[in-house]
Amino acid sequence: MTEHETTRTKPAHRRELARFLRAHREQVSPHVVGVPVGPRRRTPGLRREEVAQLAGVGLTWYTWLEQGRQINVSTQVLDAVARVLGLGAAERWHLYRLAQVPGVPMPPQMPEEIPTDAIQVLDQLDPNPACVYNARYDLIANNETYACMFPWIVSADGIERNVLWRVAVAGEDVRPINPELFGRLVANLRLRYAEHIGEPGWESFIEELSRTSALFRDAWARQEVSRPGPQFKQFRCPPVGLIRLNTLSYSIDGTADLRMIVHVPETSADAGRMQQLRDLGGASFD
């Protein structure tokens, strides 16, 4: 197949594609795309017929697409829809993956095992806290300073040994002070979810977290997607107080979606509090 040929999607992908399209359609302000708004308008965002007209596609086709029906899709029509919905690069890539458009590469199947070299790098990064996550944010490995700063996840087992789970379910005392960071984590998760739709482990994790956490449920419903990037974080670390960190993440070659996360103190004062925390044996949230 070439990139111009059509494809058909699997049922689980179609359902997720339908949710994604509807959520983003409802977020588009009509005046931004030149659609006049009358006094009796009740539809949030754009109507389906408005998206179809602006994208130059048939109303029936777009309606069926958003309803998750089995229809043919192509890059040309998806590009037109993406333009109307104002999708960015990451969101457009996500749209292609949900629609299973030919030419969008799928990741190779590789074992989720950490190379010995990566473990050595984790240890060498001390006293900077560092860890390894998988695409679902399960904690796979960490160094000593990470354990001192985040004992509430390092000591957890099973589904609770997951950054998203612990932040979503735990109280305010263990969450980053930056409230927008959780939304970014969920948006990153949704981007990777497109590669794992229908997998029992992923589906049960999202279902259980949605049932348990209103914070996650609301963020997941927004259908936002984004790629990992540099972040600034602030954490409460009793008894030493606030520690501010710059965070970077790196893909680990030869693994199935593993990433190494490195936290670097913002200032020398933050580095001092981090060392003090190590000397005390770690943060205490009692």
C-alpha positions as CSV (number, residue, x, y, z in Angstrom):
1,M,0.0,0.0,0.0
2,T,1.1,3.6,-0.6
3,E,0.2,6.5,1.7
4,H,-2.6,7.4,-0.7
5,E,-4.4,4.1,-0.4
6,T,-7.3,3.6,2.0
7,T,-7.4,1.3,5.0
8,R,-9.9,-0.1,7.4
9,T,-9.6,0.1,11.2
10,K,-10.2,-2.4,14.0
11,P,-13.2,-1.9,16.2
12,A,-11.3,-0.8,19.3
13,H,-9.3,1.7,17.2
14,R,-12.6,3.0,15.6
15,R,-14.1,3.6,19.0
16,E,-11.1,5.5,20.3
17,L,-10.9,7.5,17.0
18,A,-14.6,8.4,17.3
19,R,-14.1,9.7,20.9
20,F,-11.0,11.7,19.8
21,L,-12.7,13.4,16.9
22,R,-15.8,14.3,18.8
23,A,-13.8,15.8,21.7
24,H,-11.7,18.0,19.5
25,R,-14.7,19.0,17.3
26,E,-16.4,20.3,20.5
27,Q,-13.3,22.3,21.4
28,V,-13.2,24.3,18.2
29,S,-14.7,27.8,18.5
30,P,-16.9,28.5,15.4
31,H,-15.6,32.1,15.0
32,V,-12.0,30.8,14.7
33,V,-12.9,29.0,11.5
34,G,-15.2,31.6,10.2
35,V,-18.5,29.9,11.1
36,P,-21.3,32.4,12.0
37,V,-22.9,31.8,15.4
38,G,-26.7,32.5,15.8
39,P,-28.4,33.3,19.2
40,R,-30.0,29.8,19.5
41,R,-26.8,27.8,18.9
42,R,-26.4,25.1,21.6
43,T,-23.8,22.8,20.1
44,P,-20.4,23.1,21.8
45,G,-17.8,23.8,19.2
46,L,-18.6,22.8,15.6
47,R,-21.4,20.8,14.2
48,R,-20.6,17.7,12.2
49,E,-21.9,19.2,9.0
50,E,-19.7,22.3,9.6
51,V,-16.6,20.1,9.9
52,A,-17.5,18.1,6.8
53,Q,-18.1,21.3,4.8
54,L,-14.9,23.0,5.9
55,A,-12.9,19.8,5.3
56,G,-14.4,19.2,1.9
57,V,-15.7,15.7,2.7
58,G,-19.2,14.3,2.7
59,L,-21.4,14.7,5.7
60,T,-22.4,11.0,5.7
61,W,-18.7,10.0,5.6
62,Y,-17.7,12.2,8.4
63,T,-20.7,11.3,10.5
64,W,-19.8,7.6,10.1
65,L,-16.2,8.3,10.9
66,E,-17.1,10.0,14.2
67,Q,-19.6,7.3,15.0
68,G,-16.9,4.7,14.7
69,R,-18.3,2.9,11.8
70,Q,-16.3,0.7,9.4
71,I,-15.4,3.0,6.6
72,N,-12.4,3.7,4.4
73,V,-10.0,6.4,5.4
74,S,-7.0,8.0,3.7
75,T,-4.3,10.5,4.6
76,Q,-5.8,13.2,2.4
77,V,-9.2,13.3,4.1
78,L,-7.7,12.9,7.6
79,D,-5.4,15.8,6.9
80,A,-8.4,17.9,5.8
81,V,-10.2,17.0,9.0
82,A,-7.1,17.7,11.1
83,R,-6.8,21.1,9.6
84,V,-10.3,22.1,10.5
85,L,-9.9,20.7,14.1
86,G,-6.7,22.6,14.5
87,L,-4.7,19.5,15.4
88,G,-1.0,19.9,16.1
89,A,1.8,17.6,14.9
90,A,1.5,15.2,17.8
91,E,-2.3,15.1,17.6
92,R,-2.2,14.5,13.8
93,W,0.2,11.6,14.3
94,H,-2.2,10.2,17.0
95,L,-5.1,10.6,14.5
96,Y,-3.1,8.6,11.9
97,R,-2.3,5.9,14.4
98,L,-6.0,5.6,15.6
99,A,-7.1,5.3,11.9
100,Q,-4.2,2.9,11.2
101,V,-3.2,4.8,8.1
102,P,-0.6,2.9,5.9
103,G,2.8,4.5,6.0
104,V,2.7,5.5,9.7
105,P,5.4,3.2,11.2
106,M,4.5,0.9,14.1
107,P,7.2,0.4,16.7
108,P,9.1,-2.9,16.5
109,Q,8.3,-5.5,19.1
110,M,11.1,-5.6,21.6
111,P,11.4,-7.0,25.1
112,E,10.8,-4.7,28.1
113,E,14.1,-5.3,29.7
114,I,16.6,-2.8,30.9
115,P,20.1,-3.1,29.4
116,T,22.9,-3.4,32.0
117,D,24.4,-0.2,30.7
118,A,21.2,1.7,31.5
119,I,21.3,0.4,35.1
120,Q,24.9,1.6,35.4
121,V,23.9,5.1,34.1
122,L,21.1,5.3,36.7
123,D,23.7,4.7,39.4
124,Q,26.2,7.1,38.0
125,L,23.6,9.9,37.9
126,D,23.4,9.9,41.7
127,P,22.9,12.3,43.5
128,N,20.5,13.4,40.8
129,P,17.3,11.4,41.1
130,A,16.7,9.2,38.0
131,C,14.4,6.4,37.0
132,V,13.2,4.3,34.1
133,Y,9.5,4.2,33.1
134,N,7.7,2.2,30.4
135,A,5.1,3.8,28.1
136,R,2.4,3.3,30.7
137,Y,4.5,5.0,33.4
138,D,5.1,1.8,35.4
139,L,8.3,2.3,37.4
140,I,10.9,-0.2,36.2
141,A,14.1,0.9,37.9
142,N,15.4,3.8,40.0
143,N,18.6,5.1,41.7
144,E,19.0,5.8,45.4
145,T,18.2,9.5,45.3
146,Y,15.0,8.9,43.4
147,A,14.0,6.5,46.2
148,C,14.7,9.1,48.8
149,M,12.6,11.7,47.1
150,F,9.7,9.4,46.0
151,P,9.4,6.6,48.6
152,W,5.6,6.5,48.1
153,I,6.1,5.0,44.6
154,V,9.3,3.0,45.1
155,S,7.8,1.0,48.0
156,A,4.6,0.3,46.1
157,D,3.7,-3.0,44.3
158,G,1.5,-4.0,41.4
159,I,-0.6,-1.4,39.8
160,E,0.3,1.1,42.4
161,R,4.0,1.1,41.3
162,N,3.0,3.5,38.6
163,V,3.6,7.2,38.5
164,L,0.2,8.1,37.1
165,W,-1.6,5.9,39.5
166,R,0.2,7.2,42.6
167,V,-0.2,10.9,41.6
168,A,-3.9,10.4,40.6
169,V,-4.9,8.5,43.7
170,A,-2.6,10.0,46.3
171,G,-3.2,13.2,48.2
172,E,-1.9,16.6,47.4
173,D,1.1,16.2,49.6
174,V,2.9,13.8,47.1
175,R,1.8,15.5,43.9
176,P,3.9,18.0,42.0
177,I,2.9,21.5,43.0
178,N,2.6,22.4,39.2
179,P,-1.0,21.4,38.6
180,E,-0.6,21.3,34.8
181,L,2.0,18.5,34.9
182,F,-0.6,15.7,35.6
183,G,-2.5,16.7,32.4
184,R,0.7,16.4,30.4
185,L,1.4,12.9,31.8
186,V,-2.1,11.9,30.7
187,A,-1.6,13.4,27.3
188,N,1.6,11.5,26.9
189,L,-0.1,8.3,27.9
190,R,-2.9,8.8,25.4
191,L,-0.3,9.3,22.6
192,R,1.3,5.9,23.5
193,Y,-2.1,4.3,24.0
194,A,-2.7,4.4,20.3
195,E,0.0,1.7,20.0
196,H,-1.6,-0.6,22.6
197,I,-5.4,-0.3,22.0
198,G,-7.1,-3.6,22.9
199,E,-4.2,-5.0,24.9
200,P,-5.6,-6.4,28.2
201,G,-2.9,-4.9,30.4
202,W,-3.5,-1.4,29.0
203,E,-7.3,-1.6,28.9
204,S,-7.6,-2.9,32.5
205,F,-5.1,-0.2,33.7
206,I,-7.0,2.7,32.1
207,E,-10.4,1.2,33.2
208,E,-9.3,0.8,36.8
209,L,-7.6,4.2,37.0
210,S,-10.7,5.9,35.5
211,R,-12.9,4.1,38.1
212,T,-10.7,5.1,41.0
213,S,-9.6,8.7,40.2
214,A,-11.8,11.5,39.1
215,L,-8.7,13.5,38.4
216,F,-7.5,11.0,35.8
217,R,-11.0,10.5,34.4
218,D,-11.5,14.2,33.7
219,A,-8.0,14.5,32.1
220,W,-8.5,11.3,30.0
221,A,-11.9,12.6,28.7
222,R,-10.2,15.7,27.3
223,Q,-8.6,13.6,24.5
224,E,-5.4,15.6,24.7
225,V,-2.2,14.2,23.3
226,S,1.4,15.4,23.5
227,R,5.0,14.1,23.3
228,P,7.4,14.0,26.2
229,G,9.5,17.1,26.7
230,P,11.5,19.0,29.2
231,Q,9.6,20.0,32.3
232,F,10.0,22.1,35.5
233,K,8.7,20.4,38.6
234,Q,8.3,21.4,42.3
235,F,7.8,18.8,45.0
236,R,7.1,18.9,48.7
237,C,9.7,16.8,50.4
238,P,9.3,16.8,54.2
239,P,11.1,17.5,56.4
240,V,13.5,19.5,54.1
241,G,10.8,21.5,52.3
242,L,10.3,22.4,48.6
243,I,12.7,21.0,46.0
244,R,12.6,22.4,42.4
245,L,13.8,20.2,39.5
246,N,14.3,20.4,35.8
247,T,13.4,17.1,34.2
248,L,14.5,15.5,30.9
249,S,13.6,12.1,29.5
250,Y,15.6,9.9,27.1
251,S,14.6,6.9,25.0
252,I,16.6,3.8,25.8
253,D,17.7,2.1,22.6
254,G,16.8,-1.5,22.0
255,T,13.9,-1.5,24.5
256,A,10.1,-1.5,24.2
257,D,9.2,2.1,24.9
258,L,11.5,2.5,28.0
259,R,12.5,6.0,28.9
260,M,15.1,7.3,31.4
261,I,13.9,10.3,33.4
262,V,16.6,12.5,34.9
263,H,15.8,15.2,37.5
264,V,18.3,18.0,38.0
265,P,18.1,20.5,40.9
266,E,17.1,24.0,39.7
267,T,19.5,25.8,42.1
268,S,22.3,25.1,44.5
269,A,19.8,25.5,47.3
270,D,17.7,22.8,45.8
271,A,20.7,20.6,45.5
272,G,21.5,21.2,49.1
273,R,18.0,20.2,50.2
274,M,18.3,17.1,48.1
275,Q,21.5,16.1,49.8
276,Q,20.0,16.8,53.2
277,L,17.1,14.5,52.3
278,R,19.6,11.8,51.4
279,D,21.4,12.3,54.7
280,L,18.1,11.9,56.6
281,G,17.2,8.7,54.7
282,G,14.5,10.1,52.5
283,A,11.2,12.0,52.6
284,S,8.6,11.3,55.3
285,F,4.9,11.8,54.5
286,D,3.6,10.5,57.9
